[in-house]
Structures are given as C-alpha cells and as structure tokens.
Amino acid sequence: MKVIDVHNHVNPRPFLQAIRDNRDWLGFASDNGELENPRNSWTLKKRIADMDRLGVDMQLLTVYGDFNQYNRDLEHSKNVARQCNDEIASMVDDYPDRFIGLGIIPMQDATASIEELERAVNDLGLRGVTIKDHINGHTLDEPMFYPFWEAVERLGAVVEIHQGDTVVAHRITGYFLENTVGNLVERTLTYGALVQGGILDRFPKLKICLLHGGGYVAFGVARMDKGWEAARLNYMAEYSAGEDADQKISKPPSSYLGKFYYDCATFSEQTLRFLIDTVGIDRVVFGTDYPCPMEIVDAVNWINGLEGLTENEKEAILSKNPAQMMSI
C-alpha cells in the first residue's frame, strides 16, 4: 500500500536561499514561509527522511498560502506563480517517486489564471492548483470564474481549496480562532457557494478537494437543505436579495456531497467517522497539513490506530482514494 499525503506545504528553495542570505525573495520575508518552524527550511532529503519515519510514501507538494498574491499587481502575481510552479516541478523532477505537485495561479485575472493553469498542467506536469476560498472577497461561484472552472474541467486538473483571510479574522484574532474556527467556516461557505451557485451542475466533472475535512460541511449541510427547501416554498422570501442562489439548483445541497473530496484533518475519531458516514468513504483522502502547527501528528499511525475504522476504510483513506483523486 502506497501512503499518499495530499495536504502538506513546502517552501521554494530560492526563497530559503534568499532568507539565508539575509534578503527577501520577490518581496517575501521569513514569516511568509513560517520559518519559525525549522522543518520549513529542511532540504528535500531531510524531508524524505522524515516521510520515511512517518510512513508516508508520497506527498502532493504545495507552497504556503502566502505565496498566492491575489491582491497584488498582476505582473507581480504572475511572476510569483510562475517561479513557485517551476520550483515545485523541479522538486518533483528531483524525486519523482516521492513527490507530485500542485501549482498556484493569479486568480484575480481570468486570462492569466488560465494561462498559468495550462502551463502548470501541460508543460510542468503538475496535477492541478491550490486556490483560496475567496478571491479578494469574490466567492468562487461568481460568473467571473466560469472560464477558470471550464479550463479546470477540460484539463482534468485537481483543485484543492485552502483558507486565506477568514471572515472570523475580521471579528476576533485572539486564541487562534481565526484559524481553528475561521478556516472551517470558510470551507463551509465555499461548499455552499459552489453548490448553490450551480458550479457543480455547470461543470460536473470537476475534481475539488475541500481541505481540513471540508470545514463544517458535514455538520451543516442538513441546515443548508432546510434553507434551500424553505426558499423554494417562499418561506424566506423576505430575506431574498435579488436572484436567489437556491434557484440555481434543482436538488438539495446535500446531493452534492459526493462530488467533492475531503481530507482527514479532523483531529478526532468521532469527527472523522461522521465525515465518512456523511460524504462516503470513497471521498475521504489522507491529508496531514505537514509540517504546520495544525498538522495531524504521526498521522499514519493515528489513522491505523482508529478502532472505529475497518481495515478497508483505512486503506481507502491512506492510499486508494488519494491515488484516485490524483490519477496516479
């Protein structure tokens, strides 16, 4: 069984060299790469040694979210994306048996995002891209992103969705709640927007992975169903503003649960069990958030030690489902 981790982060090597030389890289400083964590500056050989220790055979590499520069000048964002993607591809080329890669793209511009997506997939051999839950405040169901989703579907690319700025951060920044709560809120909003905005009907072959267990989707989708049904019956007409998003789909939001992938970063057996029972075992993939502070510690042993999971379920999460998602 090949264990495949689809959610982890790495820093570009030119960035690390620049920091060692006491300079920035494309405007990025040490805090952008979370270098207070020494594992974020490890060589690939040292990273692989740690993978061996943890029982991980392959990682799907992605750069840290700070390198997604949606709010900067377009030419700057394009340059950062190109250099990050070239570096991820180089890492994969150096160790093709241990790494596959996802790129980043300048999502604030439709043409530029598609051009870099096509280059990343067709020229560099990356499996897709990582994007944030919203692009400068725009949710991913908006028509401005239709060309992007069309290109993703056409290329058969994978899209992993990871948090950036969270709605919770605008209200409270203490106790790390902008991450522990806000991260999950953002993923839940993304599910609701993509589903009720009709994206999965318009582009039915998309492969989207909602990281961090899909946020609160498994727990909140029944409430989405209730709101969708109430709106259909005009119980909530007084709350409507313009075109109702619920009118873009003809079946309840829960009907789309099996259209997404979700990683296992839930941190409790009960939560993971509920996720599996809600979305289906074939939609849950192994993702650790390595080497971040919020990673699942010793994740392979954690999964294998869960008494409430069958051996077939463990193998599906650790190996079969990630391989299916990434077409390995």
N, C-alpha and C positions, 0 to 999 in steps of 0.2 A: 504493500500500500504506500503510495506516494503522498505525503502530507503537504498540502499547498496552502500557504497563508496569503489571502487576497487583500489584507488590510494591514499595511505597515508603511513606514516612512524612512526616507533616506535623504541625505544632503548631497548636492552636486559636489564632486571633488574639486572643481575650480573654486567654488565658494569656500571650501575648507582651507585650500591653499592660500587664498586671499586673506582669510582671518588669521592664519598662522603668520602671514607677512605683515600683519597689523594694518590691513587696508580693507575696504569694503569690496563687494563684488556686485556690479550692476546696481549699486545703491543699497545692497543688503548688508546688514551687520550681524554680529554673532547671535543676537537674540532672535533673529528671524529663523535661525536653524536650531533653536533651543539647545545651544551648545553648553548650557549649564549641566546638561546630561552628557557625560563623557562618551556614551555609546553612540551619540550622534556624530562623533568625529572619528569613529573607527574606520580602519581600512576594510575593504571588502573581504579580504582573507580573514580578518578578525571577526567580521560579521558572520561569515560562513561557519567559522569555528563555533560561534555561539548558536547558530542554527542547528549544528550537529548536536550540541549539548542539549538543546531544547526538543530535538526530534522533528525538526522542520526540514523537509527536503527541498522545497522551492518557495520563493517569495515573489509576489507580484509587487514590484517596486513602484512607489510614488514619492514625489518630493513633498516637502511640507507645504501646507496650505498658504503660508505667507508668500510663496513664490507665484501664486495666482494674483496677477496685478490688474484686476478689473477696473480699478478706479484711477489708474494712471494713464498717461499719454499712450495712445495706441501703439506707436512705433516702439516705445519702451516695452510695453507688454508683449508685443510680438517678438522682440529680441530676447526677452527673458524666457518666453515659452520655447523658442527655438533652441536656445542654449541648454535649457533644462532637459528638453526632449532628446537632444543629441547626446547629452551625458547619460541619461537613463538607457538609451540604446547602446552606448558604449559599455556600460556596466553589464548589460545582458550579453553583449558580444564577448566580453571577457569571461563570463561564467554562464554559458547558455544552459547548462544542466541544473543550475541553481536559481536563476532569475528569469522572470519575464517582466514586462514593463507596461505602465500606463503613462501617458503624457499629460500635459496641461495645455490650454489654449486660451487666447484672448477673447473671452465670451462677450465682451462689450461690443463687439463688431461682428456681424453675421458673416460677411465675406472672409474676414481674417480668421475667424474661428474655424470655418470650414476648410480653408486652405491649409491651416496648420494641422487640423484633424486628418486630412487626407495625406499630408506629408508624414505625419507620425505613424499612421497605419500602413500606408502603401510603400513608403520609402524606408522608414526606420524599423518596421516590423513590430511596432508597439500594438498592444491588444485593444487600445481604446484610450480614454481620458478620464481624469478626475475633475469634477467641477463642484462648485459650491451650491448651497440650497437656493440662493438668490443672487442675481447679478445686479449690483448697485440698486437694490430694492425691487427689482423686477422678478416676479416669480416665473418659474420655468415653463408654465403653460401659456405664456403670452405669445401672440402671433409672431412677434419679432424673433422667436426662437424656432418657429416651424422649419425654416431651412436647415438649421442645425440638426434637429431631430430627423429630418428626412435624410441628411447625409449620414448620420449615425446608423440608421436602419439600412441604408444602401450598402454601407461598408461592413455591416455585421459587427460593428465595434461595441465594446462594453463601456458603459458609463457608470462610474462609481460616484456617489454623491456624498460629500463631506461638508462639515459645517465651516462657515466663516464667521462673520459678525452675526450674533444671535439677537433675537428680539428681547430676550431676558437681559442681555447686557445693557440695554437702554434703561432698564428699571433698577437692576441691582448688580453690582460687580463683586460683592463680598462672598466669602465662603466657597468660592469657585463655582457658584451656581450658574454663572453664565455658560459654563461647560457642562456640569453634571445634569442640569435641568435644561438649559438653553439649547444645547446640542440636540437633545432628543425632541424638543419642541420643533426645532427647525426641520428635522427629518419628517416629522408628522405633518407639518404644513406642506412640505414638498410632495408627500404622497397624496394628500388631499387635493392640492392644486393640479398635479399631473393627471390624476384620475378624473376628478370632476371637471377639469378643463378639457377633457376629451383627447388628451395626447395619446393614451394607450389605444384608443379606437382609431385615431387618425394614423398612428404608426404602430401597428400591432406586433411587429417583430422586434421591438426594442429589447435590449438586454441591459437593465438598470439594476444596480446593487445599492440598496439603502444601508449605509454603514451604521455601526453602533446599534445593531439589532432592529433597524428601521424606526428608532425612536419609540414613541408611544403608539405606533400604528396598531399593533396587535390588541392593545388595550382600548383604543379609542375608536376603532373602525365601526363598531356597532352603533356608537353615537353618531358617526357620520351617516350611517344608513338611516337612522331615525330622522336626522335633519333633512336628508335627501327626500325621504318619503313624505315628511311633513310639508316640505316646499312643493312637492308635486301635487299635494292636495290643497295647496294655497293656505295652509295653516300659518305660514310665516311670511305672507305677502308684505306685511307691514315692515319687515326687516330687509326687503329686497332693495337693491340699488342698481338700476339699470338691468342689463341682461343677467339672468340667473345662471350661475355656473352649473347648477344642478340639472338644467335643461339640456346640457351638452352630452349627458349620458342617459341611456335608457334602462340601465340596471344599477343596483345599489353599489356603493363604493367597495364593499367587501368582496364583490365579484371579481375584483382586480388583484386581490392579494397574491394569487399565484402567477401574476405577470412580472413580479419583481423577485430579486434575490435579497437576502438579509444576512448580514454576518452574525456570528455567535457572541459578539461582545456585549453580553447581558449581565455578567458577573454573578449570577445565581442560577442554580439548577432549576428552581421553580419558574423563574422568568424565561429561561431557555425552553423549558418544557411547554410553557404556554405559547411561546412563539412558534415552536414546531407544530403544536396541535392546531394553531390558528392559520398558519400560512402553508403548512405541508412540509414534510421532512425534505422533499426534493428541492426546496427553495432556500435552505439554510446552509451557509458556507462558512468555512473556517477563516476568521479574521481576528487578529490579536491586538492591533494598534501598536505593535512593536516599533520602536523602543520608547514610546511615550510614557509619561507618568500614569496615564489611564489605560495602559496595556493590561491584558489578561496575563498574570504572572504564571509562568510554566504552563502555558495554555494546552499543549498536547496532553500532558498528564492530567490536567483539570478535566478535559473532555473525557478521556479514557477512564477517569475515576468516578464519573457520574453514574450512580447506581440506577437512576431512573431512565437511562437511555439504553436501548438494545445495542448489541454489537453492530448490527446493520446500520443503525442510526448514527453511531459514532463514525463508521467508515464513510457514510454518506457525507457527513459534515466535514470530516478531515480531508477527504480525497475525491470521492466521486462527484459531488456537487461542484466544488471549485474547478475540477477538470472540465466538467460540462459547461460551466459558465464561461470559462476562458478558451474553450475549444482546443484543449490540449490532447 
